[in-house]
């Protein structure tokens, strides 16, 4: 989840996978995958950076889990379609 702010300053969290588009009109308007529009205080650039950081964190954590599992003979993460 990323933390954004409504124009009145109230913070909220949103799953960045639900954001389809961000536009500066002049306020930043997010269009979600279900067609919902949200107006946020952050710039388009700030929203994009927050989404990028979130995705990088998910990838990093997945890699760390993979590295731990690689040294363990029990359960482990396998690449798609193989061992």
N, CA, C and O of each residue as an XYZ file, in Angstrom:
332
protein
N       0.841     -1.184      0.000
C       0.000      0.000      0.000
C       0.884      1.245      0.000
O       1.970      1.249      0.580
N       0.411      2.287     -0.649
C       1.095      3.574     -0.600
C       0.186      4.560      0.126
O      -1.039      4.443      0.086
N       0.799      5.524      0.783
C       0.053      6.534      1.532
C      -0.017      7.802      0.692
O       1.007      8.335      0.268
N      -1.222      8.272      0.460
C      -1.469      9.524     -0.254
C      -2.351     10.405      0.615
O      -2.794      9.987      1.685
N      -2.607     11.630      0.155
C      -3.403     12.587      0.937
C      -4.495     13.212      0.075
O      -4.272     13.571     -1.081
N      -5.663     13.329      0.661
C      -6.738     14.075      0.009
C      -6.364     15.554      0.048
O      -5.436     15.938      0.760
N      -7.072     16.381     -0.706
C      -6.756     17.808     -0.738
C      -6.902     18.471      0.622
O      -6.255     19.484      0.888
N      -7.758     17.905      1.502
C      -7.932     18.470      2.843
C      -6.864     17.976      3.829
O      -6.917     18.299      5.016
N      -5.884     17.183      3.330
C      -4.780     16.720      4.165
C      -4.971     15.364      4.804
O      -4.039     14.841      5.414
N      -6.143     14.780      4.685
C      -6.410     13.471      5.289
C      -5.656     12.388      4.508
O      -5.785     12.285      3.288
N      -4.879     11.597      5.219
C      -4.093     10.525      4.604
C      -4.954      9.287      4.385
O      -5.867      9.001      5.160
N      -4.649      8.565      3.324
C      -5.293      7.273      3.084
C      -4.296      6.367      2.371
O      -3.344      6.839      1.751
N      -4.524      5.078      2.466
C      -3.659      4.091      1.826
C      -4.402      3.463      0.657
O      -5.607      3.224      0.721
N      -3.658      3.203     -0.408
C      -4.263      2.588     -1.584
C      -3.302      1.553     -2.161
O      -2.084      1.723     -2.110
N      -3.854      0.502     -2.698
C      -3.072     -0.519     -3.393
C      -2.686      0.054     -4.755
O      -3.570      0.315     -5.572
N      -1.402      0.257     -5.025
C      -1.008      0.863     -6.301
C      -1.363      0.021     -7.523
O      -1.390      0.537     -8.640
N      -1.634     -1.264     -7.326
C      -2.048     -2.101     -8.450
C      -3.427     -1.703     -8.968
O      -3.813     -2.094    -10.070
N      -4.168     -0.929     -8.179
C      -5.503     -0.493     -8.600
C      -5.475      0.802     -9.396
O      -6.496      1.200     -9.957
N      -4.320      1.474     -9.457
C      -4.213      2.750    -10.166
C      -3.940      2.478    -11.638
O      -2.934      1.869    -12.001
N      -4.853      2.941    -12.468
C      -4.703      2.765    -13.911
C      -3.995      3.956    -14.540
O      -3.205      3.796    -15.470
N      -4.287      5.174    -14.021
C      -3.746      6.375    -14.636
C      -3.681      7.493    -13.608
O      -4.506      7.549    -12.696
N      -2.703      8.386    -13.752
C      -2.598      9.596    -12.932
C      -2.446     10.779    -13.873
O      -1.604     10.769    -14.770
N      -3.276     11.805    -13.659
C      -3.249     12.975    -14.531
C      -3.176     14.244    -13.693
O      -3.752     14.311    -12.607
N      -2.463     15.255    -14.198
C      -2.390     16.563    -13.557
C      -3.373     17.459    -14.302
O      -3.167     17.748    -15.480
N      -4.464     17.915    -13.618
C      -5.539     18.616    -14.350
C      -6.118     19.866    -13.684
O      -7.321     19.990    -13.915
N      -5.607     20.785    -12.951
C      -4.272     20.901    -12.402
C      -4.079     20.052    -11.156
O      -2.943     19.736    -10.802
N      -5.179     19.670    -10.471
C      -5.009     18.739     -9.346
C      -4.667     17.365     -9.908
O      -4.955     17.068    -11.067
N      -4.060     16.540     -9.086
C      -3.727     15.179     -9.515
C      -4.956     14.298     -9.338
O      -5.497     14.165     -8.240
N      -5.382     13.702    -10.445
C      -6.546     12.818    -10.442
C      -6.074     11.408    -10.780
O      -5.472     11.173    -11.828
N      -6.357     10.474     -9.872
C      -6.048      9.069    -10.118
C      -7.295      8.386    -10.646
O      -8.382      8.562    -10.094
N      -7.151      7.612    -11.706
C      -8.235      6.782    -12.208
C      -7.898      5.356    -11.825
O      -6.839      4.840    -12.184
N      -8.811      4.713    -11.087
C      -8.599      3.339    -10.650
C      -9.135      2.373    -11.695
O      -9.878      2.766    -12.595
N      -8.758      1.121    -11.568
C      -9.155      0.110    -12.546
C     -10.662     -0.077    -12.637
O     -11.168     -0.541    -13.659
N     -11.390      0.282    -11.572
C     -12.856      0.161    -11.610
C     -13.534      1.438    -12.104
O     -14.761      1.528    -12.092
N     -12.740      2.435    -12.542
C     -13.285      3.684    -13.060
C     -13.433      4.785    -12.028
O     -13.757      5.918    -12.385
N     -13.203      4.483    -10.758
C     -13.280      5.481     -9.696
C     -12.192      6.522     -9.899
O     -11.076      6.190    -10.298
N     -12.518      7.790     -9.623
C     -11.543      8.879     -9.699
C     -11.260      9.388     -8.291
O     -12.183      9.620     -7.511
N      -9.989      9.558     -7.973
C      -9.581     10.122     -6.690
C      -8.711     11.338     -6.943
O      -7.805     11.299     -7.776
N      -8.986     12.427     -6.221
C      -8.150     13.622     -6.306
C      -7.211     13.605     -5.108
O      -7.649     13.456     -3.967
N      -5.908     13.757     -5.374
C      -4.914     13.686     -4.309
C      -4.054     14.946     -4.307
O      -3.946     15.644     -5.316
N      -3.445     15.222     -3.158
C      -2.611     16.410     -2.999
C      -1.242     16.247     -3.660
O      -0.629     17.238     -4.056
N      -0.759     15.016     -3.783
C       0.565     14.756     -4.347
C       0.573     15.041     -5.852
O      -0.462     14.974     -6.514
N       1.755     15.358     -6.373
C       1.908     15.535     -7.814
C       1.918     14.169     -8.501
O       2.081     13.136     -7.853
N       1.744     14.184     -9.811
C       1.831     12.943    -10.581
C       3.198     12.295    -10.362
O       3.298     11.077    -10.215
N       4.245     13.113    -10.341
C       5.600     12.592    -10.140
C       5.735     11.923     -8.775
O       6.341     10.857     -8.667
N       5.175     12.540     -7.729
C       5.243     11.952     -6.388
C       4.482     10.633     -6.318
O       4.937      9.686     -5.676
N       3.332     10.566     -6.974
C       2.554      9.320     -7.003
C       3.357      8.240     -7.725
O       3.439      7.106     -7.251
N       3.946      8.586     -8.865
C       4.730      7.610     -9.631
C       5.928      7.119     -8.813
O       6.239      5.928     -8.828
N       6.597      8.022     -8.105
C       7.738      7.611     -7.270
C       7.296      6.691     -6.138
O       7.969      5.704     -5.839
N       6.166      7.009     -5.507
C       5.664      6.158     -4.415
C       5.328      4.767     -4.941
O       5.607      3.765     -4.283
N       4.726      4.709     -6.131
C       4.376      3.417     -6.717
C       5.634      2.632     -7.076
O       5.686      1.419     -6.875
N       6.645      3.315     -7.605
C       7.898      2.659     -7.963
C       8.596      2.117     -6.721
O       9.095      0.992     -6.729
N       8.632      2.919     -5.648
C       9.255      2.462     -4.393
C       8.518      1.248     -3.844
O       9.149      0.306     -3.365
N       7.183      1.261     -3.910
C       6.402      0.134     -3.412
C       6.732     -1.135     -4.203
O       6.964     -2.191     -3.614
N       6.752     -1.032     -5.531
C       7.047     -2.205     -6.367
C       8.461     -2.716     -6.100
O       8.683     -3.926     -6.045
N       9.420     -1.799     -5.935
C      10.796     -2.196     -5.645
C      10.879     -2.918     -4.305
O      11.615     -3.895     -4.171
N      10.124     -2.439     -3.307
C      10.115     -3.076     -1.996
C       9.556     -4.503     -2.101
O      10.098     -5.427     -1.496
N       8.487     -4.677     -2.857
C       7.898     -6.012     -3.034
C       8.901     -6.942     -3.704
O       9.081     -8.081     -3.275
N       9.558     -6.451     -4.763
C      10.550     -7.277     -5.461
C      11.716     -7.625     -4.539
O      12.199     -8.757     -4.550
N      12.165     -6.665     -3.748
C      13.284     -6.887     -2.831
C      12.923     -7.936     -1.785
O      13.717     -8.830     -1.495
N      11.738     -7.825     -1.229
C      11.313     -8.798     -0.217
C      11.163    -10.186     -0.824
O      11.502    -11.180     -0.181
N      10.660    -10.270     -2.053
C      10.533    -11.569     -2.714
C      11.914    -12.180     -2.938
O      12.094    -13.386     -2.768
N      12.895    -11.351     -3.319
C      14.248    -11.845     -3.529
C      14.855    -12.332     -2.216
O      15.531    -13.360     -2.187
N      14.616    -11.594     -1.128
C      15.149    -12.003      0.168
C      14.550    -13.343      0.594
O      15.258    -14.192      1.135
N      13.277    -13.535      0.361
C      12.634    -14.813      0.691
C      13.254    -15.923     -0.151
O      13.534    -17.011      0.352
N      13.464    -15.645     -1.421
C      14.065    -16.632     -2.322
C      15.469    -17.012     -1.841
O      15.817    -18.193     -1.833
N      16.278    -16.025     -1.439
C      17.641    -16.295     -0.968
C      17.627    -17.143      0.297
O      18.441    -18.057      0.434
N      16.722    -16.856      1.219
C      16.627    -17.638      2.457
C      16.202    -19.057      2.125
O      16.768    -20.017      2.647
N      15.203    -19.192      1.254
C      14.708    -20.515      0.892
C      15.743    -21.331      0.121
O      15.748    -22.558      0.213
N      16.617    -20.671     -0.635
C      17.614    -21.394     -1.433
C      18.581    -22.175     -0.549
O      19.119    -23.197     -0.974
N      18.806    -21.705      0.672
C      19.717    -22.396      1.577
C      19.015    -23.372      2.495
O      19.640    -23.918      3.404
N      17.740    -23.602      2.280
C      16.938    -24.457      3.160
C      16.395    -25.626      2.347
O      15.946    -25.434      1.217
N      16.429    -26.813      2.895
C      15.982    -28.000      2.168
C      14.473    -28.227      2.257
O      13.944    -29.120      1.595
N      13.778    -27.431      3.067
C      12.330    -27.596      3.210
C      11.594    -26.892      2.082
O      11.958    -27.036      0.915
N      10.574    -26.140      2.420
C       9.814    -25.397      1.429
C      10.689    -24.334      0.797
O      11.539    -23.747      1.468
N      10.488    -24.079     -0.496
C      11.264    -23.059     -1.177
C      10.480    -22.488     -2.345
O       9.509    -23.085     -2.810
N      10.910    -21.334     -2.811
C      10.300    -20.688     -3.962
C      10.913    -21.276     -5.227
O      12.136    -21.337     -5.355
N      10.069    -21.710     -6.162
C      10.551    -22.267     -7.417
C      10.236    -21.320     -8.560
O       9.193    -20.666     -8.553
N      11.113    -21.239     -9.532
C      10.791    -20.445    -10.718
C       9.588    -21.067    -11.421
O       9.322    -22.261    -11.282
N       8.881    -20.258    -12.164
C       7.683    -20.735    -12.866
C       8.021    -21.932    -13.753
O       8.923    -21.866    -14.588
N       7.300    -22.999    -13.563
C       7.394    -24.148    -14.429
C       8.579    -25.093    -14.187
O       8.890    -25.911    -15.053
N       9.231    -24.998    -13.050
C      10.339    -25.925    -12.889
C      10.918    -25.962    -11.491
O      10.387    -25.360    -10.558
N      12.006    -26.674    -11.371
C      12.680    -26.816    -10.084
C      14.002    -26.138    -10.092
O      14.712    -26.156     -9.086
